[in-house]
């Protein structure tokens, strides 16, 4: 029991940090939490624990969105492809095993960091919007089903679309929140999601929401550009370390 309590306390601390990151930027909770958890637990265990905090924090973010109907109308192509491919690929995660999942997580984390650090000028003409929604929505579903991290394609799409900061926060919250449903079904069907992950996951929900509220309050007080760069460099270093461990281990 003391070991389980200490483990849940550690997870709670990770989600306090991850929630704060999400409160400041609107994204980053799954990337932060899964990246840190995989430093001391198996990747499949990490993505199971991550599901509930990801669902509730993004549900809260979606609840606070300015126009829910407009989000559905604007992003339905991305949503349809995301849900379809999440449902299809989530059932394959358990069969891949921890080593392959660790490698995929490393690639996702490195891609997330590199995209946000170095690739910021991509744009597309409005007439190609549906093409990019269908293609990046599909990619998000594949990555998300296998790793529970589908923020990279969402970020790429929204940056290319040149949305406002508020639109970015609302859309990313919606697309991550709604994707948790097929992911949970797939992970439960393959026993990735089970009762063993429940207590640390609940701890992550509580502190994740607290962290999110803290991040919201800190947002106007911080130098967001500097904080974001430091965070992304941390992701990049950890991601490279994970990639090296996956390939050499």
C-alpha positions as CSV (number, residue, x, y, z in Angstrom):
1,X,0.0,0.0,0.0
2,X,2.7,2.6,0.8
3,X,4.4,1.8,-2.6
4,X,1.1,2.3,-4.4
5,X,0.5,5.6,-2.5
6,X,4.0,6.8,-3.4
7,X,3.5,5.8,-7.0
8,X,0.1,7.7,-7.2
9,X,1.7,10.7,-5.5
10,X,4.5,10.7,-8.1
11,X,1.9,10.5,-10.9
12,X,-0.1,13.3,-9.3
13,X,3.0,15.5,-9.3
14,X,3.7,14.8,-13.0
15,X,0.1,15.8,-13.9
16,X,0.3,18.9,-11.8
17,X,3.2,20.0,-14.0
18,X,1.6,18.6,-17.2
19,X,-1.7,20.4,-16.4
20,X,0.1,23.7,-15.8
21,X,1.8,23.3,-19.2
22,X,-1.6,22.8,-20.8
23,X,-3.1,25.7,-18.9
24,X,-0.5,28.0,-20.4
25,X,-0.4,26.7,-24.0
26,X,-3.7,24.8,-24.5
27,X,-1.7,21.7,-25.4
28,X,1.1,19.5,-24.0
29,X,-0.5,17.5,-21.2
30,X,-0.2,14.1,-22.8
31,X,3.3,14.8,-24.2
32,X,4.6,16.1,-20.9
33,X,3.0,13.3,-18.7
34,X,3.7,10.3,-21.0
35,X,7.3,11.5,-21.7
36,X,8.0,11.8,-17.9
37,X,6.2,8.6,-16.9
38,X,8.1,6.5,-19.5
39,X,11.3,7.4,-17.7
40,X,10.3,5.0,-14.9
41,X,7.3,2.9,-16.0
42,X,6.5,0.8,-19.1
43,X,5.0,2.8,-22.0
44,X,1.8,0.8,-22.2
45,X,1.2,1.5,-18.5
46,X,1.9,5.2,-19.1
47,X,-0.6,5.5,-21.9
48,X,-3.2,3.7,-19.8
49,X,-2.8,6.1,-16.9
50,X,-2.8,9.0,-19.3
51,X,-6.3,8.4,-20.7
52,X,-8.5,9.7,-17.9
53,X,-6.5,12.9,-17.2
54,X,-6.4,13.6,-20.9
55,X,-10.2,13.1,-21.2
56,X,-11.1,15.3,-18.2
57,X,-8.7,18.2,-18.8
58,X,-9.6,18.5,-22.4
59,X,-13.2,18.1,-21.6
60,X,-12.9,21.0,-19.3
61,X,-11.0,23.0,-22.0
62,X,-13.8,22.1,-24.5
63,X,-16.5,23.1,-22.0
64,X,-14.9,26.6,-21.8
65,X,-14.7,27.0,-25.6
66,X,-16.5,30.0,-27.1
67,X,-18.7,28.3,-29.7
68,X,-19.2,24.5,-29.6
69,X,-21.3,24.3,-32.7
70,X,-18.8,26.2,-34.7
71,X,-16.1,23.8,-33.7
72,X,-18.2,20.9,-34.9
73,X,-18.9,22.6,-38.2
74,X,-15.4,23.7,-38.8
75,X,-13.5,20.5,-37.9
76,X,-15.9,17.7,-38.8
77,X,-13.5,16.2,-41.5
78,X,-10.6,16.1,-39.1
79,X,-12.9,14.7,-36.4
80,X,-14.3,11.9,-38.6
81,X,-10.9,10.7,-39.7
82,X,-9.5,11.0,-36.2
83,X,-12.2,8.9,-34.7
84,X,-12.1,6.3,-37.4
85,X,-8.3,5.7,-37.3
86,X,-8.2,5.9,-33.5
87,X,-10.8,3.1,-33.3
88,X,-8.9,1.0,-35.9
89,X,-5.4,1.4,-34.5
90,X,-6.0,1.5,-30.8
91,X,-6.5,-2.3,-30.8
92,X,-3.0,-2.8,-32.2
93,X,-1.1,-1.0,-29.4
94,X,-0.9,-3.9,-27.0
95,X,0.3,-6.3,-29.7
96,X,3.2,-4.0,-30.6
97,X,4.7,-4.3,-27.1
98,X,6.6,-1.8,-24.9
99,X,9.7,-1.5,-27.0
100,X,7.9,-0.5,-30.2
101,X,5.5,1.8,-28.3
102,X,8.5,3.5,-26.6
103,X,10.1,4.1,-30.1
104,X,6.8,5.5,-31.5
105,X,6.4,7.8,-28.4
106,X,10.0,9.0,-28.9
107,X,9.4,9.8,-32.5
108,X,6.1,11.6,-31.6
109,X,7.8,13.7,-28.9
110,X,10.7,14.6,-31.1
111,X,8.3,15.5,-34.0
112,X,6.3,17.6,-31.6
113,X,9.4,19.5,-30.3
114,X,10.9,20.0,-33.8
115,X,7.7,21.1,-35.3
116,X,7.1,23.8,-32.6
117,X,10.7,24.9,-32.4
118,X,11.7,25.1,-36.1
119,X,8.6,24.6,-38.4
120,X,6.3,27.6,-37.9
121,X,5.8,29.0,-41.4
122,X,3.7,26.3,-43.1
123,X,0.4,27.6,-44.5
124,X,-2.2,26.4,-47.0
125,X,-4.9,28.1,-49.1
126,X,-8.4,27.9,-47.7
127,X,-9.6,25.8,-50.7
128,X,-7.3,23.0,-49.5
129,X,-8.6,23.0,-45.9
130,X,-10.6,19.8,-46.2
131,X,-7.7,17.9,-47.8
132,X,-5.4,18.8,-44.9
133,X,-8.2,17.9,-42.4
134,X,-8.7,14.5,-43.9
135,X,-5.0,13.7,-44.3
136,X,-3.7,15.1,-40.9
137,X,-6.9,13.7,-39.1
138,X,-6.0,10.3,-40.4
139,X,-2.4,10.6,-39.3
140,X,-3.5,11.8,-35.9
141,X,-5.7,8.8,-35.5
142,X,-2.9,6.4,-36.4
143,X,-0.4,8.0,-34.0
144,X,-3.0,8.4,-31.3
145,X,-4.3,4.9,-31.5
146,X,-0.8,3.5,-31.0
147,X,0.7,6.0,-28.5
148,X,-2.2,8.1,-27.1
149,X,-0.4,11.1,-28.5
150,X,-2.0,12.8,-31.4
151,X,-1.1,16.5,-30.7
152,X,1.5,16.7,-33.4
153,X,-0.8,16.5,-36.4
154,X,-3.3,18.7,-34.6
155,X,-0.7,21.4,-34.0
156,X,0.6,21.2,-37.5
157,X,-2.9,21.6,-39.0
158,X,-3.9,24.5,-36.7
159,X,-0.6,26.3,-37.3
160,X,-0.9,25.9,-41.0
161,X,-4.5,27.2,-40.8
162,X,-3.2,30.3,-38.9
163,X,-5.9,30.2,-36.3
164,X,-5.9,32.7,-33.4
165,X,-4.5,31.6,-30.0
166,X,-8.1,31.3,-28.6
167,X,-9.2,29.2,-31.7
168,X,-6.1,27.0,-31.2
169,X,-7.0,26.3,-27.6
170,X,-10.6,25.6,-28.3
171,X,-10.0,23.4,-31.3
172,X,-7.2,21.4,-29.8
173,X,-9.2,20.8,-26.6
174,X,-12.1,19.6,-28.7
175,X,-10.1,17.3,-31.0
176,X,-8.2,15.7,-28.1
177,X,-11.3,15.3,-25.9
178,X,-13.5,13.7,-28.5
179,X,-10.7,11.3,-29.5
180,X,-10.5,9.8,-26.0
181,X,-13.7,7.9,-26.5
182,X,-12.7,5.4,-29.2
183,X,-9.2,5.2,-27.6
184,X,-10.7,4.1,-24.3
185,X,-12.8,1.5,-26.0
186,X,-9.8,0.1,-27.9
187,X,-7.5,0.1,-24.9
188,X,-10.2,-1.5,-22.7
189,X,-10.8,-4.2,-25.3
190,X,-7.1,-5.2,-25.4
191,X,-6.6,-4.9,-21.6
192,X,-4.2,-1.9,-21.8
193,X,-6.9,0.0,-19.8
194,X,-7.6,-1.9,-16.6
195,X,-8.2,-1.4,-12.9
196,X,-4.5,-1.3,-12.1
197,X,-4.2,2.1,-13.7
198,X,-7.3,3.5,-12.0
199,X,-5.9,5.0,-8.8
200,X,-2.9,6.8,-10.3
201,X,-5.1,7.9,-13.2
202,X,-7.7,9.5,-10.8
203,X,-4.8,11.2,-9.0
204,X,-3.7,12.6,-12.4
205,X,-7.2,13.9,-13.1
206,X,-7.4,15.8,-9.9
207,X,-3.9,17.4,-10.1
208,X,-4.1,17.8,-13.9
209,X,-7.2,20.0,-13.5
210,X,-5.6,21.9,-10.6
211,X,-2.5,22.4,-12.8
212,X,-4.6,23.5,-15.7
213,X,-6.2,26.2,-13.5
214,X,-2.7,27.3,-12.3
215,X,-1.5,27.5,-15.9
216,X,-4.5,29.6,-16.9
217,X,-3.6,32.1,-14.2
218,X,0.1,32.1,-15.0
219,X,-0.5,32.6,-18.7
220,X,-0.6,36.4,-18.6
221,X,2.3,36.6,-16.2
222,X,4.9,34.5,-18.0
223,X,7.1,35.2,-21.0
224,X,5.3,32.4,-23.0
225,X,7.8,32.3,-25.9
226,X,10.8,31.7,-23.5
227,X,8.9,29.2,-21.4
228,X,7.7,27.3,-24.5
229,X,11.2,27.1,-26.0
230,X,12.7,25.8,-22.7
231,X,9.9,23.2,-22.5
232,X,10.3,22.1,-26.1
233,X,14.0,21.7,-25.8
234,X,13.4,19.5,-22.7
235,X,11.0,17.4,-24.8
236,X,13.6,17.2,-27.6
237,X,16.3,16.0,-25.3
238,X,14.1,13.5,-23.5
239,X,12.7,12.3,-26.9
240,X,16.2,11.8,-28.3
241,X,17.2,9.9,-25.1
242,X,14.1,7.7,-25.5
243,X,14.9,7.1,-29.2
244,X,18.5,6.1,-28.3
245,X,17.3,3.7,-25.6
246,X,14.7,2.1,-27.9
247,X,17.2,1.6,-30.7
248,X,20.2,0.5,-28.5
249,X,18.2,-1.5,-25.9
